[in-house]
Structures are given as C-alpha cells and as structure tokens.
Amino acid sequence: MVQWDEVIVGFRQYLTLEKSLSKHSIEAYHRDIEKLRLWSMNNGSQGPLSLNKKNLEQFSAFIAEMGFQATSQARIVSGVRAFYKYLVLDDLLVESPADFLEPPKTGRKLPVVLSPEEIDQMISIIDRSTDEGERNVAMLETLYSCGLRVSELVGLQLTHVHFNDQFIQVLGKGNKERLVPISGKALKHIQLYTNNIRNKLNISKSSRDLVFLNRYGRGLTRQSVFLFIKKAALMSGIDKVISPHSFRHSFATHLVEAGADLRAVQEMLGHESITTTEIYTHLDRNYLADTLVKFHPRSS
C-alpha cells in the first residue's frame, strides 16, 4: 500500500524540479497536504490513494467548519488538487478525485493604490543625508518604476541592471525571467546609491551582485523593506494600509489609467494570465468607459 510519507516526498520533488517553485511555496503546499493526511488518518483512511471525491468534499467541509478564512480554504483546496494531479502524472492514479473539488468563493478585493502625489510625498519624507535614506529612495523609485514584487527587489542583481539600455532583468515566480523597462530617475538614484554608499560597504561573498544591501554588506530581507515602507507612510500621514506591493499596484493602475495596453502591463508585471492583470481595469471607470466608446458598435 502506498504510504503518505512516500508520496509527499515525491510531491515535494515534483514541485521543486518540474514546477520550479520556491522553498516558501513548497512548504505551504506541504502544510496543506499534512492537513489532509491528518484528517484522513483520523477518519480511518488506508492512504492517499484510497480517498475518493466524496472524502475530499468532506475534508473541504471540515476545514470550513474549523474556521479557516475563505482565502485559506481556497489555497488548501488548490494544494489538494495539485497533489492529486501529481499522483496521476506519476501513474499512481488513473484519474484525480480532486478534479471537480470546488474552492469557496473568495471574492476579489481591490488592491490599495497610492496616488502619484502620495508616492512623491513618501519619497520626499526620507532623509537622504543618511546612507540608508539614499538607499531607500533608490528602492522606492525602483519599486514604482518597474512594478516589482518585494522578493524581486531584494533579489535584483547589479549585472541585471542595464543602465545604457534602461531596462532590468527580473527573476520572478517560478524562476521565470522577464525584461522590464526602468525610468531614468530610478536609474539615477541607483547610481547615486551604488557609487557613493554601496561601494564603501564590506560586502559579503554571497551578496556581491545584489543591488540593495544592509549596513553590514548583506542582502536585505523582505521584512526590512516592509518595515521602512510602513514607517515612511506613517511619517507622510498617509491613512492607508501600505506595503511594498502597494507600489506594484500603483505602477499597474497608473499605467492602465494612462491608456497603456493591458498585454504590455501583463508582461511587465510577469503575470501568467491576463485575467490577473485585468483587476487593474476595475480601479478606473474612465478606462472602462473609454473602452466601450472605442470598441462597441453602438457607441458611435
């Protein structure tokens, strides 16, 4: 009989080698499958291959009764579906009992967006007379100019910043690389930081090619970026729940509002599906109205 431990090891290898997921994502999948394993063992299961569609529906109902939020329930169901897809690919099952397992409806929250004035306000409040201040201005300019995820910002490499051609190479989710244009203003601040501050640091061997470093010459954590952005928002008097992702949302929203092609925005953000990018059209009613006027045959 196929045991849980055996297939979970195989599933982790599949996520690592074939799906190229990050360690963080793999651990999240593992935790969700552990929930299914514990539930099934408490309900007399003979192993992962013995569970059928009805069992998985009972498990889905169980996590709902346990008080998990709808988004967490949806993530767990997605993990279970991925797990059983792997079992089919590995020829352990003929078909997946999770194929038609429905996640709860989570709704779609509109992201927090900063106005260009609020972004200017946050940047201007930073004390550029300090080394950290100069670095932080360069980071905010880069976040807003390129629409980066915070993990992409802290992982940005010097050899991937092409100053003359004004673009950067970004390593995104699933180790997928994309090219993103970068503004002259952001490049100017990166040069100021790298030439005047970064060059003076005693840089650790593992961080030699990273653009943004802490005072000890090591790479930044995502948490440190989050904290300084929260502090800058607080000092600016901005009454919104701000995170590094707010700059990514603002980048996309401002482009869409200005009439940018949605496919181009999708490419720059590194979204696999255009449906993910389409959320930014909901933030601007003028965009929707203009689309109707331009393309609907009855609008002339």
JOCOR-V443133 format. One record per residue. N is the residue number from 1. RES is the residue in three letters. PHI is phi in whole degrees, 0 to 359 (none if undefined). OMEGA is omega in radians with two decimals (none if undefined). D_LAST is the distance of its C-alpha to the last C-alpha in Angstrom with 2 decimals. Layout:
# JOCOR-V443133
{{N | RES | PHI | OMEGA | D_LAST} {N | RES | PHI | OMEGA | D_LAST}}
This chain:
# JOCOR-V443133
{{1 | MET | none | -3.14 | 67.81} {2 | VAL | 288 | -3.08 | 64.94} {3 | GLN | 264 | 3.14 | 65.22} {4 | TRP | 300 | -3.08 | 62.55} {5 | ASP | 303 | -3.11 | 63.91} {6 | GLU | 297 | -3.07 | 63.82} {7 | VAL | 283 | 3.09 | 60.17} {8 | ILE | 293 | 3.07 | 58.99} {9 | VAL | 299 | 3.12 | 60.60} {10 | GLY | 297 | 3.13 | 58.84} {11 | PHE | 297 | 3.12 | 55.48} {12 | ARG | 297 | 3.11 | 55.90} {13 | GLN | 295 | 3.10 | 56.72} {14 | TYR | 298 | -3.14 | 53.64} {15 | LEU | 294 | -3.13 | 51.39} {16 | THR | 285 | -2.98 | 53.16} {17 | LEU | 275 | -3.05 | 53.47} {18 | GLU | 266 | -3.13 | 50.60} {19 | LYS | 264 | 3.11 | 47.90} {20 | SER | 55 | 3.14 | 49.02} {21 | LEU | 281 | 3.10 | 48.50} {22 | SER | 288 | 3.11 | 49.95} {23 | LYS | 301 | 3.13 | 53.24} {24 | HIS | 299 | -3.13 | 51.50} {25 | SER | 293 | -3.13 | 49.14} {26 | ILE | 296 | 3.11 | 52.08} {27 | GLU | 297 | 3.13 | 54.14} {28 | ALA | 295 | 3.08 | 51.33} {29 | TYR | 299 | -3.12 | 51.19} {30 | HIS | 300 | 3.14 | 55.00} {31 | ARG | 300 | -3.11 | 55.16} {32 | ASP | 291 | 3.11 | 52.77} {33 | ILE | 290 | 3.06 | 54.78} {34 | GLU | 298 | 3.09 | 57.96} {35 | LYS | 298 | 3.12 | 56.65} {36 | LEU | 295 | -3.13 | 56.24} {37 | ARG | 300 | -3.12 | 59.68} {38 | LEU | 296 | 3.13 | 61.44} {39 | TRP | 298 | -3.08 | 59.78} {40 | SER | 293 | 3.13 | 60.69} {41 | MET | 293 | 3.11 | 64.28} {42 | ASN | 287 | -3.13 | 64.66} {43 | ASN | 247 | 3.00 | 63.56} {44 | GLY | 78 | -3.12 | 66.00} {45 | SER | 293 | 3.09 | 63.78} {46 | GLN | 262 | -3.14 | 65.58} {47 | GLY | 132 | -3.05 | 63.16} {48 | PRO | 296 | -3.10 | 59.49} {49 | LEU | 282 | -3.09 | 59.55} {50 | SER | 273 | -3.10 | 60.77} {51 | LEU | 283 | 3.10 | 57.71} {52 | ASN | 248 | -3.09 | 55.36} {53 | LYS | 301 | -3.14 | 51.93} {54 | LYS | 296 | 3.10 | 53.54} {55 | ASN | 300 | -3.11 | 55.53} {56 | LEU | 292 | 3.05 | 52.48} {57 | GLU | 294 | 3.09 | 50.67} {58 | GLN | 294 | 3.09 | 53.81} {59 | PHE | 296 | 3.11 | 53.72} {60 | SER | 298 | 3.10 | 50.06} {61 | ALA | 293 | 3.14 | 51.10} {62 | PHE | 298 | -3.11 | 54.08} {63 | ILE | 293 | 3.07 | 52.13} {64 | ALA | 291 | 3.13 | 49.89} {65 | GLU | 293 | -3.14 | 53.08} {66 | MET | 285 | 3.05 | 54.45} {67 | GLY | 92 | 3.07 | 51.77} {68 | PHE | 296 | 3.08 | 49.73} {69 | GLN | 296 | -3.09 | 46.28} {70 | ALA | 302 | 3.14 | 43.34} {71 | THR | 294 | 3.11 | 42.42} {72 | SER | 292 | 3.09 | 46.06} {73 | GLN | 300 | -3.14 | 46.22} {74 | ALA | 297 | 3.13 | 43.13} {75 | ARG | 294 | -3.14 | 44.75} {76 | ILE | 296 | 3.12 | 48.04} {77 | VAL | 299 | 3.11 | 46.45} {78 | SER | 299 | 3.11 | 44.60} {79 | GLY | 296 | 3.13 | 48.01} {80 | VAL | 295 | 3.13 | 49.70} {81 | ARG | 296 | 3.12 | 47.12} {82 | ALA | 295 | -3.14 | 47.61} {83 | PHE | 298 | -3.12 | 51.38} {84 | TYR | 286 | 3.02 | 51.44} {85 | LYS | 296 | 3.09 | 49.13} {86 | TYR | 299 | -3.12 | 51.80} {87 | LEU | 299 | 3.08 | 54.56} {88 | VAL | 289 | 3.14 | 52.85} {89 | LEU | 299 | -3.14 | 52.36} {90 | ASP | 271 | 3.09 | 56.04} {91 | ASP | 62 | 3.07 | 57.05} {92 | LEU | 270 | 3.07 | 58.56} {93 | LEU | 225 | 3.09 | 56.28} {94 | VAL | 279 | 3.09 | 54.68} {95 | GLU | 216 | -3.07 | 51.62} {96 | SER | 271 | 3.07 | 50.44} {97 | PRO | 286 | -3.09 | 51.02} {98 | ALA | 261 | -3.04 | 48.38} {99 | ASP | 304 | -3.08 | 45.43} {100 | PHE | 252 | 3.09 | 44.02} {101 | LEU | 285 | -3.03 | 45.28} {102 | GLU | 265 | 3.01 | 42.44} {103 | PRO | 285 | 3.09 | 42.20} {104 | PRO | 292 | 3.08 | 41.47} {105 | LYS | 288 | -3.07 | 37.97} {106 | THR | 258 | -3.05 | 37.89} {107 | GLY | 75 | -3.12 | 34.45} {108 | ARG | 229 | -3.13 | 32.65} {109 | LYS | 278 | 3.07 | 33.61} {110 | LEU | 285 | -3.08 | 31.32} {111 | PRO | 287 | 3.05 | 33.34} {112 | VAL | 285 | -3.11 | 34.74} {113 | VAL | 237 | 3.06 | 32.92} {114 | LEU | 266 | 3.03 | 34.44} {115 | SER | 283 | 3.06 | 32.61} {116 | PRO | 304 | 3.13 | 33.36} {117 | GLU | 294 | 3.12 | 35.63} {118 | GLU | 293 | 3.09 | 37.55} {119 | ILE | 295 | 3.08 | 38.08} {120 | ASP | 301 | -3.13 | 39.40} {121 | GLN | 298 | -3.14 | 41.58} {122 | MET | 294 | -3.13 | 43.09} {123 | ILE | 290 | -3.09 | 43.84} {124 | SER | 289 | -3.11 | 45.34} {125 | ILE | 283 | -3.09 | 47.66} {126 | ILE | 285 | -3.14 | 49.41} {127 | ASP | 281 | -3.07 | 52.76} {128 | ARG | 278 | 3.09 | 52.59} {129 | SER | 283 | 3.11 | 56.28} {130 | THR | 259 | 3.12 | 57.16} {131 | ASP | 298 | -3.13 | 56.87} {132 | GLU | 295 | 3.14 | 54.91} {133 | GLY | 298 | 3.12 | 52.54} {134 | GLU | 299 | 3.10 | 51.72} {135 | ARG | 295 | -3.09 | 51.15} {136 | ASN | 294 | 3.07 | 48.97} {137 | VAL | 298 | 3.13 | 46.68} {138 | ALA | 299 | -3.14 | 46.31} {139 | MET | 292 | -3.14 | 45.53} {140 | LEU | 294 | 3.10 | 42.83} {141 | GLU | 297 | 3.14 | 41.20} {142 | THR | 289 | 3.10 | 41.33} {143 | LEU | 304 | -3.07 | 39.99} {144 | TYR | 285 | -3.11 | 36.95} {145 | SER | 291 | -2.99 | 36.42} {146 | CYS | 245 | -3.14 | 36.57} {147 | GLY | 66 | -3.07 | 35.67} {148 | LEU | 282 | 2.87 | 39.05} {149 | ARG | 286 | -3.10 | 40.76} {150 | VAL | 296 | 3.11 | 44.05} {151 | SER | 295 | 3.11 | 46.06} {152 | GLU | 288 | 3.12 | 44.32} {153 | LEU | 293 | -3.08 | 45.11} {154 | VAL | 290 | 3.11 | 48.81} {155 | GLY | 264 | -3.11 | 49.09} {156 | LEU | 297 | -3.09 | 47.51} {157 | GLN | 255 | 3.14 | 49.99} {158 | LEU | 301 | -3.13 | 50.86} {159 | THR | 290 | 3.11 | 50.78} {160 | HIS | 259 | 3.06 | 47.16} {161 | VAL | 258 | -3.08 | 46.02} {162 | HIS | 258 | -3.01 | 45.18} {163 | PHE | 297 | -3.07 | 45.37} {164 | ASN | 291 | -3.11 | 44.81} {165 | ASP | 271 | 3.11 | 41.77} {166 | GLN | 57 | 2.96 | 40.34} {167 | PHE | 211 | 3.09 | 39.85} {168 | ILE | 234 | 3.00 | 41.88} {169 | GLN | 265 | -3.07 | 42.87} {170 | VAL | 242 | 3.06 | 42.44} {171 | LEU | 264 | -3.04 | 44.39} {172 | GLY | 261 | -3.11 | 42.32} {173 | LYS | 298 | -3.14 | 42.81} {174 | GLY | 66 | -3.13 | 44.88} {175 | ASN | 58 | 3.10 | 46.07} {176 | LYS | 272 | -3.10 | 42.80} {177 | GLU | 264 | 3.06 | 42.35} {178 | ARG | 220 | 3.10 | 39.13} {179 | LEU | 257 | -3.10 | 38.47} {180 | VAL | 231 | 3.05 | 36.71} {181 | PRO | 295 | 3.11 | 36.06} {182 | ILE | 228 | -3.07 | 37.98} {183 | SER | 289 | 3.07 | 37.54} {184 | GLY | 299 | 3.14 | 40.15} {185 | LYS | 295 | 3.12 | 40.94} {186 | ALA | 295 | 3.12 | 41.83} {187 | LEU | 297 | 3.12 | 43.89} {188 | LYS | 299 | -3.13 | 45.75} {189 | HIS | 289 | 3.06 | 46.78} {190 | ILE | 296 | 3.12 | 47.85} {191 | GLN | 295 | 3.10 | 50.00} {192 | LEU | 301 | -3.14 | 51.52} {193 | TYR | 292 | -3.07 | 52.43} {194 | THR | 291 | -3.09 | 53.76} {195 | ASN | 284 | -2.99 | 55.72} {196 | ASN | 259 | -3.04 | 57.22} {197 | ILE | 236 | -3.09 | 57.62} {198 | ARG | 300 | -3.11 | 57.21} {199 | ASN | 298 | -3.10 | 59.69} {200 | LYS | 270 | -3.06 | 62.40} {201 | LEU | 280 | 3.00 | 62.22} {202 | ASN | 272 | -2.94 | 64.72} {203 | ILE | 277 | 3.12 | 62.17} {204 | SER | 291 | -3.08 | 63.14} {205 | LYS | 303 | -3.08 | 63.18} {206 | SER | 287 | -3.05 | 60.48} {207 | SER | 245 | -3.00 | 58.05} {208 | ARG | 299 | -3.10 | 58.58} {209 | ASP | 259 | 3.12 | 55.12} {210 | LEU | 284 | -3.13 | 53.16} {211 | VAL | 289 | -2.99 | 51.27} {212 | PHE | 258 | -3.06 | 51.74} {213 | LEU | 232 | 3.02 | 55.24} {214 | ASN | 274 | -3.05 | 57.26} {215 | ARG | 294 | -3.13 | 60.27} {216 | TYR | 265 | 3.11 | 62.52} {217 | GLY | 79 | 3.12 | 60.67} {218 | ARG | 242 | -3.12 | 59.19} {219 | GLY | 297 | 3.14 | 55.67} {220 | LEU | 280 | 2.99 | 53.76} {221 | THR | 267 | 3.09 | 53.12} {222 | ARG | 297 | -3.11 | 49.76} {223 | GLN | 296 | -3.13 | 51.46} {224 | SER | 294 | 3.10 | 52.51} {225 | VAL | 293 | 3.12 | 48.95} {226 | PHE | 302 | -3.07 | 47.79} {227 | LEU | 294 | -3.10 | 50.57} {228 | PHE | 289 | 3.09 | 49.98} {229 | ILE | 290 | 3.07 | 46.23} {230 | LYS | 300 | -3.14 | 47.12} {231 | LYS | 294 | 3.13 | 49.63} {232 | ALA | 296 | 3.11 | 47.23} {233 | ALA | 295 | 3.13 | 44.67} {234 | LEU | 296 | -3.14 | 47.51} {235 | MET | 294 | 3.14 | 48.80} {236 | SER | 277 | -3.13 | 45.34} {237 | GLY | 74 | 3.14 | 45.10} {238 | ILE | 275 | -3.05 | 41.93} {239 | ASP | 266 | 3.10 | 41.91} {240 | LYS | 221 | 3.08 | 40.14} {241 | VAL | 277 | -3.00 | 41.63} {242 | ILE | 256 | 3.03 | 41.44} {243 | SER | 216 | 3.07 | 42.47} {244 | PRO | 305 | -3.13 | 42.07} {245 | HIS | 294 | 3.12 | 39.12} {246 | SER | 299 | 3.11 | 37.30} {247 | PHE | 289 | 3.07 | 36.98} {248 | ARG | 294 | 3.09 | 35.48} {249 | HIS | 298 | -3.11 | 32.91} {250 | SER | 293 | 3.08 | 32.18} {251 | PHE | 307 | -3.08 | 31.87} {252 | ALA | 292 | -3.10 | 29.21} {253 | THR | 296 | -3.11 | 27.29} {254 | HIS | 294 | 3.07 | 27.24} {255 | LEU | 294 | -3.14 | 26.03} {256 | VAL | 296 | 3.12 | 23.12} {257 | GLU | 299 | -3.13 | 22.22} {258 | ALA | 277 | 3.07 | 22.31} {259 | GLY | 98 | -3.13 | 19.81} {260 | ALA | 294 | 3.10 | 22.53} {261 | ASP | 295 | -3.05 | 22.04} {262 | LEU | 296 | 3.11 | 23.36} {263 | ARG | 295 | 3.13 | 25.60} {264 | ALA | 294 | 3.11 | 27.23} {265 | VAL | 296 | 3.10 | 27.94} {266 | GLN | 302 | -3.14 | 29.38} {267 | GLU | 298 | -3.09 | 31.69} {268 | MET | 292 | 3.13 | 32.89} {269 | LEU | 281 | -3.11 | 33.66} {270 | GLY | 78 | 3.10 | 35.40} {271 | HIS | 282 | 3.11 | 33.65} {272 | GLU | 290 | -3.10 | 34.52} {273 | SER | 242 | 3.13 | 31.43} {274 | ILE | 291 | 3.12 | 27.87} {275 | THR | 296 | 3.08 | 27.88} {276 | THR | 293 | -3.13 | 30.34} {277 | THR | 288 | -3.04 | 28.07} {278 | GLU | 296 | 3.12 | 25.09} {279 | ILE | 302 | -3.09 | 26.93} {280 | TYR | 288 | 3.06 | 25.91} {281 | THR | 286 | -3.14 | 22.22} {282 | HIS | 286 | -3.10 | 23.45} {283 | LEU | 274 | -3.05 | 24.95} {284 | ASP | 226 | -3.13 | 21.81} {285 | ARG | 295 | 3.12 | 19.15} {286 | ASN | 298 | 3.12 | 17.10} {287 | TYR | 299 | -3.13 | 17.08} {288 | LEU | 295 | -3.14 | 15.77} {289 | ALA | 296 | 3.13 | 12.99} {290 | ASP | 296 | 3.12 | 11.98} {291 | THR | 297 | 3.13 | 12.29} {292 | LEU | 297 | -3.10 | 9.99} {293 | VAL | 298 | -3.05 | 7.13} {294 | LYS | 285 | -2.93 | 8.19} {295 | PHE | 245 | -3.12 | 9.11} {296 | HIS | 276 | -3.07 | 7.92} {297 | PRO | 296 | -3.12 | 6.63} {298 | ARG | 269 | -3.05 | 5.71} {299 | SER | 270 | -3.10 | 3.80} {300 | SER | 282 | none | 0.00}}
